[in-house]
Structure formats: structure tokens, C-alpha cells
Amino acid sequence: MENTKDILNEVQKLLEMLSEKYPENMAAFGSFMESVGKEGALSHKTKELISIALSIAAHCKWCIALHVKGALEAGASRDEIMESSFVAAFMGGGPSLMYAQLVVKALDDLEK
């Protein structure tokens, strides 16, 4: 299984390339992302936990890596992150539960 840091590097390279080739689109997406991520009725940490669950449900390994990192940076505990994974499994069934292994791997890689 890939190292989470390698997956995060893939995400970074993609975002840099897209920003270079499509600056207007990426600026608009970046503004939207920044706006949605701000503290509001929900904390940034809560939004990252929701994003983990949605990443699992969408079966997106890049999103899982990005949002596990974001949740850790926002102060989420391993137990909070894993609980969001089980919420995803509850809503998405067995296939989503299998993607929880990527969350565990990301935690192991990023908590070193």
C-alpha cells in the first residue's frame, strides 16, 4: 500500500499543475474551498471529520489522505477520525468500511 506522504505529494503536484494551466478555475475552486473550510456553525475540525467520511464514501484515496492530514492538523484525535470512518461505513456499507484501511494507514504514516 502506498505511503500517505507519497499520495499527498501526488495531490500537491496535481494542484500545482492545474493552477498553472487553469489559474482562473483553480482560483475560483480555491476560494470556494477556503470559504467552506472556515470556522462557522461547524468547527474546522468537524468539517475535516465530515470530509473524511465523505472521502471514504466516495472511495477517494487522495481525498482520504488530504483530509486525515487536515483533521490531525485541526486537532482531531485518532478516535475521532476512526469514528468518522465508522459513520461512513454505516452509511456506505462494506465497500466503505474497506476504505477505512486507508484512514488507518494515513494515521500510521502521518503520526510518525
N, CA and C atoms as an extended XYZ file, in Angstrom:
336
Properties=species:S:1:pos:R:3:atomname:S:1:resname:S:1:resid:I:1 pbc="F F F"
N         0.852       -1.180        0.000 N   MET     1
C         0.000        0.000        0.000 CA  MET     1
C         0.896        1.241        0.000 C   MET     1
N         0.516        2.229       -0.752 N   GLU     2
C         1.304        3.450       -0.889 CA  GLU     2
C         1.455        4.190        0.438 C   GLU     2
N         2.569        4.894        0.577 N   ASN     3
C         2.773        5.753        1.727 CA  ASN     3
C         1.906        6.992        1.556 C   ASN     3
N         1.268        7.403        2.627 N   THR     4
C         0.366        8.553        2.586 CA  THR     4
C         1.089        9.807        2.141 C   THR     4
N         2.331        9.961        2.536 N   LYS     5
C         3.085       11.155        2.134 CA  LYS     5
C         3.298       11.182        0.630 C   LYS     5
N         3.444       10.013       -0.003 N   ASP     6
C         3.551        9.952       -1.462 CA  ASP     6
C         2.232       10.359       -2.118 C   ASP     6
N         1.133        9.928       -1.543 N   ILE     7
C        -0.190       10.292       -2.067 CA  ILE     7
C        -0.394       11.799       -1.942 C   ILE     7
N        -0.015       12.376       -0.797 N   LEU     8
C        -0.138       13.822       -0.610 CA  LEU     8
C         0.737       14.584       -1.600 C   LEU     8
N         1.905       14.048       -1.925 N   ASN     9
C         2.762       14.670       -2.945 CA  ASN     9
C         2.094       14.639       -4.315 C   ASN     9
N         1.401       13.532       -4.624 N   GLU    10
C         0.653       13.451       -5.889 CA  GLU    10
C        -0.408       14.552       -5.946 C   GLU    10
N        -1.114       14.741       -4.838 N   VAL    11
C        -2.157       15.766       -4.779 CA  VAL    11
C        -1.527       17.145       -5.007 C   VAL    11
N        -0.422       17.408       -4.327 N   GLN    12
C         0.249       18.706       -4.452 CA  GLN    12
C         0.689       18.970       -5.889 C   GLN    12
N         1.275       17.971       -6.530 N   LYS    13
C         1.725       18.128       -7.921 CA  LYS    13
C         0.545       18.396       -8.852 C   LYS    13
N        -0.548       17.677       -8.644 N   LEU    14
C        -1.736       17.901       -9.469 CA  LEU    14
C        -2.263       19.320       -9.299 C   LEU    14
N        -2.382       19.753       -8.047 N   LEU    15
C        -2.910       21.101       -7.784 CA  LEU    15
C        -2.004       22.174       -8.376 C   LEU    15
N        -0.694       21.981       -8.287 N   GLU    16
C         0.243       22.943       -8.880 CA  GLU    16
C         0.095       22.995      -10.392 C   GLU    16
N        -0.002       21.839      -11.030 N   MET    17
C        -0.145       21.789      -12.481 CA  MET    17
C        -1.456       22.438      -12.918 C   MET    17
N        -2.533       22.089      -12.226 N   LEU    18
C        -3.827       22.673      -12.582 CA  LEU    18
C        -3.836       24.183      -12.372 C   LEU    18
N        -3.194       24.641      -11.299 N   SER    19
C        -3.134       26.080      -11.024 CA  SER    19
C        -2.347       26.817      -12.095 C   SER    19
N        -1.316       26.170      -12.604 N   GLU    20
C        -0.500       26.774      -13.654 CA  GLU    20
C        -1.257       26.833      -14.975 C   GLU    20
N        -1.920       25.730      -15.322 N   LYS    21
C        -2.590       25.654      -16.623 CA  LYS    21
C        -3.992       26.264      -16.629 C   LYS    21
N        -4.656       26.254      -15.477 N   TYR    22
C        -6.035       26.732      -15.394 CA  TYR    22
C        -6.199       27.641      -14.177 C   TYR    22
N        -5.482       28.767      -14.154 N   PRO    23
C        -5.460       29.604      -12.952 CA  PRO    23
C        -6.837       30.154      -12.546 C   PRO    23
N        -7.641       30.517      -13.499 N   GLU    24
C        -8.946       31.097      -13.163 CA  GLU    24
C        -9.842       30.055      -12.477 C   GLU    24
N        -9.880       28.845      -13.038 N   ASN    25
C       -10.706       27.791      -12.451 CA  ASN    25
C       -10.211       27.410      -11.057 C   ASN    25
N        -8.898       27.273      -10.916 N   MET    26
C        -8.342       26.856       -9.628 CA  MET    26
C        -8.468       27.951       -8.579 C   MET    26
N        -8.371       29.214       -8.997 N   ALA    27
C        -8.572       30.316       -8.046 CA  ALA    27
C       -10.006       30.304       -7.527 C   ALA    27
N       -10.949       30.064       -8.420 N   ALA    28
C       -12.355       30.010       -8.010 CA  ALA    28
C       -12.593       28.830       -7.079 C   ALA    28
N       -12.038       27.668       -7.426 N   PHE    29
C       -12.196       26.489       -6.574 CA  PHE    29
C       -11.517       26.716       -5.228 C   PHE    29
N       -10.315       27.313       -5.254 N   GLY    30
C        -9.591       27.597       -4.013 CA  GLY    30
C       -10.363       28.539       -3.106 C   GLY    30
N       -10.983       29.560       -3.671 N   SER    31
C       -11.795       30.495       -2.881 CA  SER    31
C       -12.982       29.782       -2.249 C   SER    31
N       -13.620       28.908       -3.033 N   PHE    32
C       -14.752       28.146       -2.513 CA  PHE    32
C       -14.302       27.230       -1.372 C   PHE    32
N       -13.176       26.544       -1.577 N   MET    33
C       -12.640       25.644       -0.553 CA  MET    33
C       -12.319       26.411        0.730 C   MET    33
N       -11.691       27.564        0.576 N   GLU    34
C       -11.337       28.382        1.735 CA  GLU    34
C       -12.586       28.846        2.478 C   GLU    34
N       -13.587       29.272        1.726 N   SER    35
C       -14.836       29.742        2.329 CA  SER    35
C       -15.543       28.630        3.101 C   SER    35
N       -15.625       27.459        2.507 N   VAL    36
C       -16.298       26.327        3.139 CA  VAL    36
C       -15.526       25.845        4.367 C   VAL    36
N       -14.198       25.917        4.322 N   GLY    37
C       -13.376       25.404        5.414 CA  GLY    37
C       -13.310       26.290        6.642 C   GLY    37
N       -13.742       27.537        6.525 N   LYS    38
C       -13.659       28.478        7.647 CA  LYS    38
C       -14.547       28.039        8.813 C   LYS    38
N       -14.135       28.469        9.998 N   GLU    39
C       -14.966       28.269       11.181 CA  GLU    39
C       -16.312       28.942       10.942 C   GLU    39
N       -17.355       28.295       11.349 N   GLY    40
C       -18.701       28.838       11.215 CA  GLY    40
C       -19.571       28.135       12.233 C   GLY    40
N       -20.746       27.726       11.819 N   ALA    41
C       -21.609       26.946       12.709 CA  ALA    41
C       -20.919       25.628       13.072 C   ALA    41
N       -20.092       25.131       12.167 N   LEU    42
C       -19.277       23.936       12.416 CA  LEU    42
C       -17.817       24.348       12.527 C   LEU    42
N       -17.095       23.702       13.415 N   SER    43
C       -15.666       23.969       13.537 CA  SER    43
C       -14.928       23.406       12.330 C   SER    43
N       -13.732       23.923       12.106 N   HIS    44
C       -12.901       23.398       11.011 CA  HIS    44
C       -12.627       21.906       11.238 C   HIS    44
N       -12.370       21.514       12.488 N   LYS    45
C       -12.113       20.106       12.793 CA  LYS    45
C       -13.321       19.245       12.411 C   LYS    45
N       -14.510       19.696       12.752 N   THR    46
C       -15.727       18.943       12.412 CA  THR    46
C       -15.873       18.811       10.901 C   THR    46
N       -15.563       19.875       10.187 N   LYS    47
C       -15.654       19.832        8.726 CA  LYS    47
C       -14.653       18.835        8.140 C   LYS    47
N       -13.457       18.751        8.724 N   GLU    48
C       -12.472       17.768        8.260 CA  GLU    48
C       -12.951       16.345        8.540 C   GLU    48
N       -13.575       16.127        9.687 N   LEU    49
C       -14.098       14.795       10.019 CA  LEU    49
C       -15.219       14.399        9.053 C   LEU    49
N       -16.076       15.350        8.733 N   ILE    50
C       -17.127       15.097        7.739 CA  ILE    50
C       -16.482       14.782        6.382 C   ILE    50
N       -15.441       15.529        6.044 N   SER    51
C       -14.754       15.310        4.773 CA  SER    51
C       -14.116       13.926        4.695 C   SER    51
N       -13.615       13.438        5.832 N   ILE    52
C       -13.075       12.070        5.849 CA  ILE    52
C       -14.179       11.073        5.527 C   ILE    52
N       -15.314       11.223        6.181 N   ALA    53
C       -16.426       10.297        5.939 CA  ALA    53
C       -16.870       10.344        4.475 C   ALA    53
N       -16.967       11.537        3.928 N   LEU    54
C       -17.374       11.657        2.529 CA  LEU    54
C       -16.304       11.112        1.583 C   LEU    54
N       -15.042       11.283        1.939 N   SER    55
C       -13.948       10.740        1.122 CA  SER    55
C       -14.000        9.221        1.074 C   SER    55
N       -14.309        8.623        2.214 N   ILE    56
C       -14.452        7.167        2.270 CA  ILE    56
C       -15.638        6.727        1.409 C   ILE    56
N       -16.764        7.405        1.566 N   ALA    57
C       -17.965        7.048        0.808 CA  ALA    57
C       -17.731        7.202       -0.701 C   ALA    57
N       -16.885        8.180       -1.079 N   ALA    58
C       -16.586        8.415       -2.497 CA  ALA    58
C       -15.441        7.530       -2.998 C   ALA    58
N       -14.828        6.761       -2.086 N   HIS    59
C       -13.715        5.866       -2.428 CA  HIS    59
C       -12.553        6.623       -3.070 C   HIS    59
N       -12.177        7.769       -2.458 N   CYS    60
C       -11.116        8.623       -2.991 CA  CYS    60
C        -9.899        8.590       -2.075 C   CYS    60
N        -8.874        7.823       -2.468 N   LYS    61
C        -7.676        7.680       -1.630 CA  LYS    61
C        -6.951        9.005       -1.452 C   LYS    61
N        -6.964        9.860       -2.470 N   TRP    62
C        -6.297       11.150       -2.364 CA  TRP    62
C        -7.034       12.052       -1.369 C   TRP    62
N        -8.349       12.017       -1.426 N   CYS    63
C        -9.157       12.818       -0.502 CA  CYS    63
C        -8.986       12.330        0.934 C   CYS    63
N        -8.933       11.020        1.106 N   ILE    64
C        -8.746       10.456        2.441 CA  ILE    64
C        -7.434       10.959        3.024 C   ILE    64
N        -6.349       10.854        2.262 N   ALA    65
C        -5.041       11.303        2.751 CA  ALA    65
C        -5.071       12.785        3.104 C   ALA    65
N        -5.627       13.588        2.228 N   LEU    66
C        -5.675       15.034        2.432 CA  LEU    66
C        -6.477       15.403        3.675 C   LEU    66
N        -7.613       14.759        3.867 N   HIS    67
C        -8.485       15.146        4.981 CA  HIS    67
C        -8.080       14.512        6.310 C   HIS    67
N        -7.424       13.360        6.286 N   VAL    68
C        -6.855       12.835        7.533 CA  VAL    68
C        -5.769       13.797        8.006 C   VAL    68
N        -4.920       14.236        7.086 N   LYS    69
C        -3.880       15.210        7.429 CA  LYS    69
C        -4.527       16.484        7.981 C   LYS    69
N        -5.556       16.973        7.295 N   GLY    70
C        -6.244       18.186        7.742 CA  GLY    70
C        -6.888       18.026        9.103 C   GLY    70
N        -7.470       16.868        9.356 N   ALA    71
C        -8.116       16.615       10.648 CA  ALA    71
C        -7.077       16.578       11.763 C   ALA    71
N        -5.957       15.917       11.515 N   LEU    72
C        -4.889       15.885       12.519 CA  LEU    72
C        -4.394       17.302       12.804 C   LEU    72
N        -4.185       18.075       11.752 N   GLU    73
C        -3.725       19.463       11.921 CA  GLU    73
C        -4.756       20.312       12.656 C   GLU    73
N        -6.036       19.973       12.517 N   ALA    74
C        -7.110       20.713       13.195 CA  ALA    74
C        -7.313       20.231       14.630 C   ALA    74
N        -6.525       19.234       15.048 N   GLY    75
C        -6.597       18.774       16.433 CA  GLY    75
C        -7.466       17.558       16.676 C   GLY    75
N        -7.893       16.898       15.619 N   ALA    76
C        -8.718       15.696       15.788 CA  ALA    76
C        -7.862       14.556       16.334 C   ALA    76
N        -8.468       13.760       17.186 N   SER    77
C        -7.777       12.589       17.727 CA  SER    77
C        -7.958       11.408       16.782 C   SER    77
N        -7.136       10.411       16.965 N   ARG    78
C        -7.258        9.170       16.190 CA  ARG    78
C        -8.664        8.585       16.369 C   ARG    78
N        -9.170        8.597       17.595 N   ASP    79
C       -10.505        8.041       17.844 CA  ASP    79
C       -11.598        8.838       17.123 C   ASP    79
N       -11.480       10.157       17.083 N   GLU    80
C       -12.472       10.956       16.357 CA  GLU    80
C       -12.429       10.639       14.864 C   GLU    80
N       -11.223       10.505       14.338 N   ILE    81
C       -11.069       10.193       12.914 CA  ILE    81
C       -11.635        8.815       12.600 C   ILE    81
N       -11.336        7.844       13.453 N   MET    82
C       -11.863        6.497       13.221 CA  MET    82
C       -13.389        6.462       13.369 C   MET    82
N       -13.918        7.242       14.297 N   GLU    83
C       -15.375        7.282       14.449 CA  GLU    83
C       -16.028        7.844       13.190 C   GLU    83
N       -15.406        8.855       12.585 N   SER    84
C       -15.970        9.379       11.330 CA  SER    84
C       -15.910        8.310       10.236 C   SER    84
N       -14.889        7.446       10.295 N   SER    85
C       -14.783        6.341        9.335 CA  SER    85
C       -15.925        5.347        9.511 C   SER    85
N       -16.295        5.091       10.759 N   PHE    86
C       -17.397        4.164       11.010 CA  PHE    86
C       -18.744        4.767       10.612 C   PHE    86
N       -18.880        6.079       10.708 N   VAL    87
C       -20.101        6.731       10.215 CA  VAL    87
C       -20.199        6.508        8.707 C   VAL    87
N       -19.076        6.650        8.013 N   ALA    88
C       -19.063        6.402        6.567 CA  ALA    88
C       -19.443        4.958        6.264 C   ALA    88
N       -18.908        4.026        7.052 N   ALA    89
C       -19.230        2.610        6.842 CA  ALA    89
C       -20.700        2.334        7.119 C   ALA    89
N       -21.244        2.988        8.124 N   PHE    90
C       -22.669        2.836        8.442 CA  PHE    90
C       -23.520        3.264        7.246 C   PHE    90
N       -23.158        4.377        6.632 N   MET    91
C       -23.947        4.902        5.519 CA  MET    91
C       -23.600        4.228        4.187 C   MET    91
N       -22.331        3.775        4.037 N   GLY    92
C       -21.899        3.240        2.751 CA  GLY    92
C       -21.718        1.740        2.697 C   GLY    92
N       -21.880        1.067        3.836 N   GLY    93
C       -21.780       -0.387        3.865 CA  GLY    93
C       -20.356       -0.916        3.777 C   GLY    93
N       -20.260       -2.197        3.480 N   GLY    94
C       -18.994       -2.910        3.444 CA  GLY    94
C       -17.936       -2.276        2.557 C   GLY    94
N       -18.276       -1.861        1.333 N   PRO    95
C       -17.252       -1.242        0.496 CA  PRO    95
C       -16.623       -0.002        1.151 C   PRO    95
N       -17.430        0.801        1.822 N   SER    96
C       -16.875        1.968        2.518 CA  SER    96
C       -16.025        1.539        3.700 C   SER    96
N       -16.432        0.493        4.396 N   LEU    97
C       -15.642        0.006        5.522 CA  LEU    97
C       -14.245       -0.401        5.053 C   LEU    97
N       -14.138       -0.982        3.879 N   MET    98
C       -12.837       -1.399        3.364 CA  MET    98
C       -11.909       -0.199        3.144 C   MET    98
N       -12.480        0.958        2.825 N   TYR    99
C       -11.666        2.159        2.641 CA  TYR    99
C       -11.175        2.733        3.957 C   TYR    99
N       -11.712        2.261        5.075 N   ALA   100
C       -11.204        2.690        6.380 CA  ALA   100
C        -9.755        2.250        6.562 C   ALA   100
N        -9.327        1.207        5.832 N   GLN   101
C        -7.923        0.797        5.927 CA  GLN   101
C        -6.999        1.908        5.453 C   GLN   101
N        -7.448        2.731        4.509 N   LEU   102
C        -6.634        3.852        4.058 CA  LEU   102
C        -6.544        4.931        5.125 C   LEU   102
N        -7.585        5.069        5.920 N   VAL   103
C        -7.563        6.023        7.040 CA  VAL   103
C        -6.549        5.548        8.082 C   VAL   103
N        -6.606        4.256        8.431 N   VAL   104
C        -5.664        3.702        9.398 CA  VAL   104
C        -4.225        3.867        8.893 C   VAL   104
N        -4.003        3.591        7.613 N   LYS   105
C        -2.679        3.747        7.016 CA  LYS   105
C        -2.228        5.193        7.060 C   LYS   105
N        -3.119        6.121        6.737 N   ALA   106
C        -2.771        7.540        6.780 CA  ALA   106
C        -2.416        7.973        8.203 C   ALA   106
N        -3.195        7.524        9.158 N   LEU   107
C        -2.888        7.853       10.558 CA  LEU   107
C        -1.519        7.312       10.951 C   LEU   107
N        -1.264        6.058       10.610 N   ASP   108
C         0.026        5.457       10.935 CA  ASP   108
C         1.176        6.220       10.276 C   ASP   108
N         1.009        6.600        9.018 N   ASP   109
C         2.060        7.308        8.297 CA  ASP   109
C         2.275        8.725        8.825 C   ASP   109
N         1.188        9.419        9.136 N   LEU   110
C         1.273       10.832        9.493 CA  LEU   110
C         1.552       11.074       10.972 C   LEU   110
N         1.265       10.101       11.799 N   GLU   111
C         1.526       10.275       13.233 CA  GLU   111
C         2.956        9.902       13.639 C   GLU   111
N         3.753        9.447       12.688 N   LYS   112
C         5.147        9.065       12.975 CA  LYS   112
C         5.958       10.275       13.368 C   LYS   112
